[in-house]
Amino acid sequence: MNTQTPSEGNANLQIAQIPRVSIQAFCETQATASAINQAAMDRRMSKAHVKVNMGGGAAAIEAYRDSPTPNLLILEGTGDRETLLGHLEQLSELCEPSTKVVIIGPFNDITLYRELMSLGVSEYLCAPVDVINFVALVANLFASTAGKPIGRVIAVMGAKGGVGSSTIAHNLAWSIATSFNMPAILIDFDVAFGTAGLNFNQDPSTTIMDVIGLGERLDQSTLDKVMFRCSEMLNLIVAPATLDTVCDFSEDAFDPFLDLLRTAAPNLILDLPHAWTGWIKSAAMSADEVVVVASPDLPNLRNSKVLLDTLRASRPNDAAPKLVLNMVGAPKRPEIELSEFVGALDTQAATIIPYDAKLFGSASNNGQMLAETDPSSKINENIAELARRVMSQVAEPPKPAKKSLLAPIGSILARMKKAS
């Protein structure tokens, strides 16, 4: 029996993607209807078709007299036990054998729970309904991974081209695998101009393009062939070094690939290109954590604001996207003060990485990670701090006091114009 209570600590709960199933709810209270409607907007339920109705059990009975029942029927009952059981008895004659049933009610009663389970009910929830716990329940009801663990997906993307997001993604994957001794897979999604192979000084014979087009035919054997073992804990899936294929894939082209990868390792790092196509947006929105890399100038501020606002609005039940400020303190480059930059974005930087042309240039030219090039560099701790945050091993810093987001950007822009 699920006696859930609303909680803000569930944003990092690992929940599988829910398949293309039909879900219909018959609610008696607006609070429950609202919670299920919110759950329907969660990224993990994007494939499911959810319809919320009012009227409870009586409305459900009337609806299914002449219509087939869905994959999942959710029924709220706020009356007495006899009324609820009576509705279930009538529905049992109408429901197809494959239909799963979840009951929502006000009673925290183990006897009622056992009675409902004996009738074939899949789960009983005590109101009020918590959105994240509800999504997790639906995912568990339709779990297709045979008990395999679900990998944590970390998407890294730049607010602007040239801010070093790929370098951050590659070193983040290296830190998770090496410093934290946790298995990780780095996937280079920059299909046209990816640099993961170069940065790790590797040239695998298979690339990410070898799995595109397989769709549902993709299996673990094919995945094993395309992954290149870079170290004991780190595997790479690289981009091709040619321009034989254009990048206009369908929005769901990588879905089977990512679903399978989630069962292959506990940590998946996606190196996403600076673009906003349907499939890149889909990969970012479906990730458990999103890292946005930016440099402290006005174009980055503008782009970061748009990107962070979009991610927050589209992922209300997930951890807030994490901001990395990279190449801070570049010589002769006018920069926005860091406090003003993060203040305008209503966030804090997960880590700040100073400009170090020698270290980054040497690592790139030698096909090494930063920690291999200079193990004593303090930047390695910055990368490790980011790894701890995306793996939820440290608490998030408090946000600055809320204020108008447009005013800081406007004042920064005015000051920069005046200086020029």
C-alpha positions, 0 to 999 in steps of 0.5 A, a space after each residue: 500500500 502506497 501511503 505517499 506524501 508530497 515531497 520535494 526530495 524526489 526530483 532525483 528519483 530514478 524513474 524509467 520511461 513509460 511506454 506508449 500506453 493508454 491511461 484513463 482516470 476517473 476522479 472525484 476531487 479536483 486535487 487528484 485530477 490536477 495531480 494526475 494532469 501534472 503527472 501527464 506532463 512529466 517527461 517520462 510520461 510523454 509517450 503515454 496517452 492520459 485522459 482525466 475524467 471526473 465522476 469516480 466509479 459511477 462515471 467509469 462504469 457508464 463509460 465502459 459499458 460500450 467502450 474498451 478499457 485502457 491499459 491502466 484505469 485509475 479510480 478515485 473513491 471518496 465514499 465508504 468502503 461498500 460503495 468502492 467495492 461495489 463499483 469495482 465489482 461492476 467494473 470487473 465485468 467490464 474490464 479487459 483482463 490486461 487492464 491494470 487498476 489503481 485505486 486512490 482513496 482517503 483510507 489508510 487501511 491495511 484490511 481494505 488494501 488486502 481486500 483490494 489486492 485480492 480483487 486484482 487491483 494493482 495498487 492502492 494510493 492514499 490521497 493526496 497524490 504526489 506527482 513524482 510518486 505517481 509517475 514512479 508507480 506507473 513506471 513500475 507497473 509497466 516496467 520492461 527492464 526485467 529488474 535491471 537498474 536504470 542508468 542516470 542520464 546527464 546531458 551536457 550542452 553549451 549555451 553558445 558555440 565555442 564555450 567548451 561544453 564538449 571538453 566539460 562533458 568528456 572530463 566529467 565522464 572521466 571524473 565519474 569513471 576514474 575519480 569516483 570509480 563508477 561505470 560510465 558511458 560517454 556518448 558523442 551526439 555531435 554527429 557531424 563534428 564530434 571530438 570525443 575520439 580525438 580528445 581521448 586519442 582513440 579511433 574506434 571502427 564503429 560509431 554512433 551512426 552504426 546504431 541509428 536506423 536499427 530502432 527496436 532491433 537494437 539489442 545488447 549485442 549490437 550495443 557492445 560492438 559499438 561501445 569502445 572501452 576507454 578504461 576499466 570504468 569508461 566506455 565511449 560511443 563516438 561520432 563518425 569522422 566523416 560528413 557522410 550523413 546529415 543530422 536531420 534525424 526524427 525526434 525519437 530516432 535515439 529513443 530505443 538507443 537511450 532506453 537500452 543504454 539506461 540498462 547498460 551503465 549507472 551513468 550516461 553522459 551525453 555530449 550534445 551539440 549546440 543546436 535545437 533540433 527535435 532530437 537534440 531537444 528530446 535528448 535534453 528533456 529526457 535526461 535526469 540532469 542537464 548541465 549548461 556550459 556558458 562563458 560570462 559574456 552577454 550572448 551567453 547570458 541571453 542564451 543561458 536565460 532562454 535555455 534555463 527557462 525552457 528547461 525549468 518550464 518543461 521539466 517541473 518535476 526534475 532537478 533544476 539544470 546546472 550551470 557551469 561557467 567556463 573559461 572565466 578570466 580570459 585575458 583582454 576579454 570584457 566579462 560580466 561580473 559572475 554575481 551579476 551573471 548568475 543573479 540574472 539567471 536566478 541560479 548559482 553556478 554548479 562550478 566555475 572553471 578558470 581560463 587556462 589556455 596552456 592546460 586545455 590546449 595541451 590536453 586537447 593536442 595530446 588526446 588527454 583529459 585534464 587530470 592526465 595532463 596536470 594531476 595537480 591542477 585545481 581545475 580537476 577539483 572543479 570537475 569533481 565538484 560538478 560530478 558530485 552535484 550531477 550524481 546528487 552527492 552534495 546539496 545544492 547551493 541556495 538560490 539568490 533572492 528572487 527578483 526581476 530577471 529582465 532588469 539585471 540583463 537590461 542594466 548589464 547591457 546598458 553598462 556594456 554599451 556605455 563602456 564600448 
